[in-house]
Amino acid sequence: MPQDISALPPGSMIGILGGGQLGRMLSLAASRLGMRTHIFCPDPQSPAFEVTPHQTIAAYDDEAALAAFADAVDVITYEFENVPAATAAFLAARKPLRPGANALAISQDRLAEKSFLSSKNIPVAPHRPVNSLDELEAAIDALGLPAVLKTTRLGYDGKGQRVLRERSEAAAAFAELSPKPLVLEAFVPFEREISVVVARNAQGEVRAFDAAENVHRHHILHTSTVPANVPPGVEKHAAMLAKVIVVALDYVGVLGVEFFVVAGERPALIVNEIAPRVHNSGHWTEAVCLTDQFEQHIRAVLGWPLGDPARMADVIMENLVGDEVLAVPSALDGNTQPHLYGKSETRPGRKMGHISRITRRV
């Protein structure tokens, strides 16, 4: 349907696809702005259901439930990028979907994403599509080892990928990974990883938060540190690339852009991936920015002016995974802000919350 770019008034209903912690935090941010939210998720134990009375528990392919959901809301957004394409198209025909279905389709597929980025002259890792074991062997010949074999779809937190260091590992890795097709990416000898959270509203205004330096543990984001330990020119270039991406996508909402920083006389940036949603590496904004990433996303999808993303302190955000959440009371002091996600079950590898710790006030 045509996108109405007029600002929605307080009291409007925002539909959110997905009921995880990001949906929960979006709902809380919307409430602060006087908005109501309606969560659509198939999991009755979704933590986002605890913060709004408006909810639909149904499968993402349940068209009757989707139609009723669309009728009940004024605009629709989502908290995760694996919303089925058919679901996005069904809803977009009924109510404004922000970000749009095109951004969702591109970010859902690693090959489509790399093709899009390359078309905008944005550097990505050398890669080859892999549909068969023979194609994997040919890709190894072309790219060399080590390399990373990934699913093109449905991968997150290290799931759906294998590092290949020896050719003898190829057949087993190809057999293990699904869904297919796959993609082989050349191993990037990066010095560090950074990310930029950027926002664009329905009127085309664009604002970026400061870059965060990210450290992963067991393939899950462990800490995001701001400011990132990169030269000012590198951070400025990363923000510029992130802004190019949201404009090229005609994007509305918050987008996370992950970069590899490759050392050299002039450090180079390579985009690892984009995420069409609020991003784990942007949680620090809650503690030290006048407008955090969640409010920024809500402002954007409502057609409101974007907030100031300026940072008022240096900060380290640490994810709490599994039983780590149990230590929160003893970890708090006057410089920490906890955010727990209200998940009913603590499991190894499950994100249960995060803590942001101020290290220096600007």
C-alpha positions as CSV (number, residue, x, y, z in Angstrom):
1,M,0.0,0.0,0.0
2,P,1.2,3.6,-0.5
3,Q,3.3,4.8,2.5
4,D,1.5,7.7,4.3
5,I,4.4,9.8,5.8
6,S,2.2,12.0,8.0
7,A,3.1,11.7,11.7
8,L,0.9,9.4,13.7
9,P,-0.6,10.9,16.9
10,P,-0.2,9.8,20.5
11,G,-2.5,6.9,21.2
12,S,-1.8,5.2,17.9
13,M,-1.4,1.4,17.9
14,I,1.9,0.0,16.7
15,G,1.9,-3.6,15.6
16,I,5.2,-5.5,16.4
17,L,6.0,-8.9,14.8
18,G,8.0,-10.9,17.3
19,G,7.8,-11.2,21.1
20,G,11.4,-11.5,22.2
21,Q,13.4,-9.0,24.2
22,L,13.7,-6.5,21.3
23,G,9.9,-6.5,20.9
24,R,9.6,-6.0,24.6
25,M,12.0,-3.0,24.6
26,L,10.3,-1.5,21.6
27,S,7.0,-1.8,23.3
28,L,8.3,-0.1,26.5
29,A,9.8,2.8,24.4
30,A,6.5,3.2,22.6
31,S,4.6,3.4,25.9
32,R,6.8,6.3,27.0
33,L,5.7,8.2,23.9
34,G,2.0,7.6,24.7
35,M,1.6,4.8,22.1
36,R,0.0,1.4,22.4
37,T,1.5,-1.8,21.0
38,H,0.1,-5.0,19.8
39,I,2.6,-8.0,19.8
40,F,2.1,-10.8,17.2
41,C,4.1,-14.0,18.1
42,P,3.5,-17.7,18.0
43,D,5.2,-18.4,21.3
44,P,2.8,-17.9,24.3
45,Q,5.8,-17.5,26.6
46,S,7.2,-14.5,24.8
47,P,8.6,-11.9,27.2
48,A,7.1,-9.0,25.2
49,F,3.6,-10.2,26.1
50,E,4.2,-9.0,29.7
51,V,4.4,-5.3,28.8
52,T,1.2,-4.9,26.7
53,P,-2.3,-6.2,26.9
54,H,-2.7,-6.3,23.2
55,Q,-1.4,-9.6,21.8
56,T,-2.0,-12.2,19.2
57,I,-0.6,-15.8,19.6
58,A,-0.6,-17.3,16.2
59,A,1.6,-18.7,13.5
60,Y,3.2,-16.2,11.0
61,D,1.4,-17.9,8.2
62,D,-2.1,-17.7,9.8
63,E,-3.7,-15.3,7.4
64,A,-6.9,-14.8,9.4
65,A,-4.9,-13.9,12.5
66,L,-2.6,-11.6,10.4
67,A,-5.6,-9.8,8.8
68,A,-7.2,-9.2,12.3
69,F,-3.8,-8.0,13.6
70,A,-3.5,-5.5,10.6
71,D,-7.0,-4.2,11.2
72,A,-6.2,-3.5,14.8
73,V,-3.0,-1.4,14.3
74,D,-2.0,1.8,12.5
75,V,1.6,0.8,11.5
76,I,3.6,-2.4,11.6
77,T,7.2,-3.1,12.5
78,Y,9.2,-6.1,13.5
79,E,11.9,-7.1,16.0
80,F,13.6,-9.8,14.0
81,E,14.7,-10.2,10.4
82,N,13.4,-13.7,9.7
83,V,9.8,-12.7,9.3
84,P,8.5,-14.9,6.4
85,A,8.4,-12.9,3.1
86,A,4.8,-13.9,2.5
87,T,3.9,-12.6,5.9
88,A,5.6,-9.2,5.2
89,A,3.8,-8.9,1.8
90,F,0.4,-9.8,3.3
91,L,0.7,-7.2,6.0
92,A,2.3,-4.5,3.8
93,A,-0.8,-4.7,1.5
94,R,-2.9,-3.7,4.5
95,K,-1.0,-1.3,6.6
96,P,2.3,0.6,6.4
97,L,5.2,-1.8,7.1
98,R,8.3,-0.1,8.4
99,P,11.0,-1.1,7.6
100,G,9.6,-2.2,4.2
101,A,9.5,-5.7,2.8
102,N,12.4,-4.9,0.3
103,A,14.8,-4.3,3.2
104,L,13.6,-7.4,4.9
105,A,14.1,-9.6,1.8
106,I,17.6,-8.3,1.2
107,S,18.8,-8.7,4.8
108,Q,17.3,-12.2,5.0
109,D,19.6,-13.6,2.4
110,R,23.4,-13.2,2.7
111,L,23.9,-13.4,-1.1
112,A,21.2,-10.9,-1.8
113,E,22.7,-8.6,0.9
114,K,26.2,-8.8,-0.4
115,S,25.0,-8.2,-4.0
116,F,23.1,-5.1,-2.8
117,L,26.0,-3.8,-0.9
118,S,28.4,-4.4,-3.7
119,S,26.1,-2.6,-6.1
120,K,26.5,0.5,-3.9
121,N,30.3,0.2,-3.9
122,I,30.3,-0.9,-0.2
123,P,33.1,-3.4,0.5
124,V,32.1,-6.9,1.6
125,A,34.2,-10.1,2.0
126,P,35.1,-12.0,-1.1
127,H,32.5,-14.8,-1.4
128,R,31.1,-17.5,-3.6
129,P,27.6,-19.2,-3.7
130,V,27.6,-22.9,-2.8
131,N,24.8,-25.2,-4.0
132,S,26.7,-28.4,-4.0
133,L,29.9,-30.1,-2.7
134,D,31.5,-29.6,-6.1
135,E,30.8,-25.8,-5.9
136,L,32.2,-25.7,-2.4
137,E,35.5,-27.3,-3.7
138,A,35.6,-24.7,-6.5
139,A,34.9,-21.9,-4.0
140,I,37.8,-23.1,-1.8
141,D,40.0,-23.1,-4.9
142,A,39.0,-19.5,-5.6
143,L,39.1,-18.0,-2.1
144,G,41.6,-20.2,-0.3
145,L,41.5,-21.3,3.4
146,P,40.7,-20.5,6.1
147,A,37.2,-19.5,5.0
148,V,33.7,-19.4,6.6
149,L,30.9,-21.5,5.3
150,K,27.5,-20.1,6.1
151,T,23.8,-20.6,5.4
152,T,22.4,-17.9,3.3
153,R,19.3,-17.7,5.5
154,L,18.3,-18.0,9.2
155,G,21.8,-17.7,10.8
156,Y,22.4,-15.7,14.0
157,D,24.7,-15.8,17.1
158,G,27.1,-18.2,15.3
159,K,24.3,-20.6,14.2
160,G,24.5,-21.7,10.6
161,Q,28.2,-21.3,10.0
162,R,31.4,-23.3,10.1
163,V,35.0,-22.1,9.9
164,L,37.0,-24.3,7.4
165,R,40.7,-24.5,8.1
166,E,41.4,-27.7,6.2
167,R,40.0,-29.0,2.9
168,S,39.2,-32.2,4.7
169,E,36.5,-30.4,6.8
170,A,34.5,-29.3,3.7
171,A,32.3,-32.3,3.2
172,A,31.2,-32.6,6.8
173,A,30.5,-28.9,7.1
174,F,28.5,-28.9,3.9
175,A,26.4,-31.9,5.1
176,E,25.8,-30.3,8.5
177,L,24.6,-26.9,7.5
178,S,21.1,-26.2,6.5
179,P,19.0,-24.7,5.0
180,K,20.8,-24.7,1.7
181,P,22.1,-22.9,-0.5
182,L,25.2,-21.8,1.4
183,V,27.8,-19.2,0.8
184,L,31.6,-19.4,1.4
185,E,33.2,-16.2,2.6
186,A,36.9,-15.6,2.6
187,F,38.3,-15.3,6.1
188,V,38.9,-11.6,6.9
189,P,42.0,-10.9,9.0
190,F,40.3,-8.2,11.0
191,E,41.8,-6.3,13.8
192,R,38.5,-5.6,15.5
193,E,34.7,-5.5,15.0
194,I,32.6,-2.4,15.2
195,S,29.0,-1.6,14.5
196,V,26.9,1.5,13.8
197,V,23.3,1.8,14.6
198,V,21.6,4.2,12.2
199,A,18.0,5.5,11.8
200,R,16.0,7.0,9.0
201,N,12.4,8.2,9.4
202,A,9.5,8.3,6.9
203,Q,10.4,11.8,5.9
204,G,14.0,10.9,5.0
205,E,15.8,12.3,8.1
206,V,18.9,10.2,8.9
207,R,20.9,10.1,12.2
208,A,23.6,7.7,13.4
209,F,24.8,6.7,16.9
210,D,28.5,6.5,17.7
211,A,30.3,3.3,16.6
212,A,30.6,0.5,19.2
213,E,33.5,-1.9,19.4
214,N,32.2,-5.4,19.8
215,V,33.7,-8.5,21.4
216,H,32.0,-11.9,20.9
217,R,32.3,-14.9,23.2
218,H,31.1,-18.3,21.9
219,H,29.7,-16.5,18.8
220,I,27.4,-14.4,21.0
221,L,28.0,-10.7,21.5
222,H,29.7,-10.3,24.9
223,T,30.5,-6.6,25.2
224,S,30.0,-3.4,23.2
225,T,32.3,-0.6,24.2
226,V,31.8,3.1,23.3
227,P,33.8,4.9,22.1
228,A,35.3,2.3,19.8
229,N,39.1,2.1,19.7
230,V,39.4,3.3,16.1
231,P,40.7,6.5,14.5
232,P,38.1,9.3,14.1
233,G,38.3,8.9,10.3
234,V,37.3,5.2,10.5
235,E,34.3,6.0,12.7
236,K,33.2,8.8,10.4
237,H,33.6,6.5,7.4
238,A,31.5,3.8,9.1
239,A,28.7,6.2,9.9
240,M,28.8,7.5,6.3
241,L,28.5,3.9,4.9
242,A,25.6,3.1,7.3
243,K,23.8,6.2,6.1
244,V,24.3,5.3,2.4
245,I,22.8,1.9,3.2
246,V,19.6,3.2,4.8
247,V,19.1,5.8,2.0
248,A,19.6,3.2,-0.7
249,L,17.1,0.9,0.9
250,D,14.5,3.7,1.3
251,Y,14.6,2.4,4.9
252,V,12.4,3.5,7.7
253,G,13.5,2.6,11.2
254,V,16.7,1.6,13.0
255,L,19.3,-0.5,11.2
256,G,22.4,-2.2,12.6
257,V,25.5,-2.4,10.4
258,E,28.4,-4.6,11.5
259,F,31.9,-3.9,10.2
260,F,35.3,-5.7,10.2
261,V,38.2,-3.2,10.7
262,V,41.2,-4.4,8.8
263,A,44.5,-3.0,10.0
264,G,46.8,-1.2,7.6
265,E,48.4,2.2,7.0
266,R,44.9,3.3,6.3
267,P,42.5,0.9,8.2
268,A,39.8,-0.5,5.9
269,L,36.2,-1.3,6.6
270,I,34.3,-4.4,5.4
271,V,30.6,-4.8,6.0
272,N,30.0,-8.1,7.7
273,E,26.2,-7.9,7.8
274,I,23.2,-5.6,8.2
275,A,20.3,-6.2,10.5
276,P,16.9,-4.5,9.7
277,R,16.0,-3.9,13.4
278,V,17.2,-2.5,16.7
279,H,20.5,-4.1,17.4
280,N,22.1,-5.9,20.4
281,S,25.2,-3.7,20.0
282,G,23.0,-0.6,20.4
283,H,21.6,-1.4,23.9
284,W,24.2,0.9,25.4
285,T,22.2,3.9,24.1
286,E,19.6,3.3,26.8
287,A,22.1,4.4,29.5
288,V,23.9,7.3,27.9
289,C,21.9,8.9,25.1
290,L,19.0,11.3,25.3
291,T,17.2,9.3,22.7
292,D,18.0,5.5,22.7
293,Q,17.8,3.2,19.8
294,F,14.4,1.9,20.8
295,E,12.7,5.3,21.0
296,Q,14.5,6.3,17.8
297,H,13.0,3.3,16.0
298,I,9.5,4.1,17.3
299,R,9.9,7.8,16.3
300,A,11.0,6.7,12.8
301,V,8.1,4.3,12.2
302,L,5.6,6.9,13.5
303,G,6.9,9.6,11.1
304,W,8.1,11.7,14.0
305,P,11.3,13.8,14.0
306,L,14.3,11.7,15.0
307,G,16.0,12.4,18.4
308,D,19.5,13.5,19.1
309,P,21.8,10.4,19.2
310,A,24.6,12.3,21.0
311,R,26.4,10.3,23.7
312,M,26.8,11.8,27.2
313,A,29.2,9.3,28.6
314,D,31.6,6.5,27.7
315,V,30.0,3.1,28.4
316,I,30.5,-0.7,28.2
317,M,27.4,-2.8,27.6
318,E,27.7,-6.5,28.6
319,N,25.2,-9.2,27.7
320,L,24.0,-11.5,30.4
321,V,23.8,-15.0,29.1
322,G,22.3,-17.9,30.9
323,D,23.0,-18.0,34.7
324,E,25.0,-14.8,34.5
325,V,21.7,-13.0,35.1
326,L,21.6,-14.4,38.6
327,A,24.6,-12.2,39.6
328,V,23.0,-8.9,38.7
329,P,22.1,-7.7,42.3
330,S,25.7,-8.0,43.4
331,A,27.1,-6.4,40.2
332,L,25.2,-3.1,40.5
333,D,26.7,0.2,41.6
334,G,26.0,3.8,40.9
335,N,27.5,3.6,37.4
336,T,25.5,0.7,36.1
337,Q,22.1,0.3,34.5
338,P,20.6,-3.2,34.3
339,H,18.0,-4.3,31.9
340,L,16.6,-7.8,32.4
341,Y,14.3,-9.3,29.8
342,G,11.8,-11.2,32.0
343,K,12.3,-14.5,30.3
344,S,10.7,-17.4,32.2
345,E,13.4,-19.9,31.7
346,T,17.2,-19.5,32.1
347,R,19.1,-21.7,29.6
348,P,22.8,-21.9,28.6
349,G,23.5,-19.6,25.6
350,R,20.2,-17.6,26.1
351,K,20.4,-13.8,26.4
352,M,18.7,-13.0,29.7
353,G,19.5,-9.3,29.9
354,H,22.3,-6.8,29.8
355,I,24.2,-4.3,32.0
356,S,25.5,-0.9,30.8
357,R,28.4,0.4,32.9
358,I,29.4,4.1,32.6
359,T,33.2,4.3,32.5
360,R,33.6,8.1,32.0
361,R,31.2,11.0,31.9
362,V,31.7,13.2,28.9
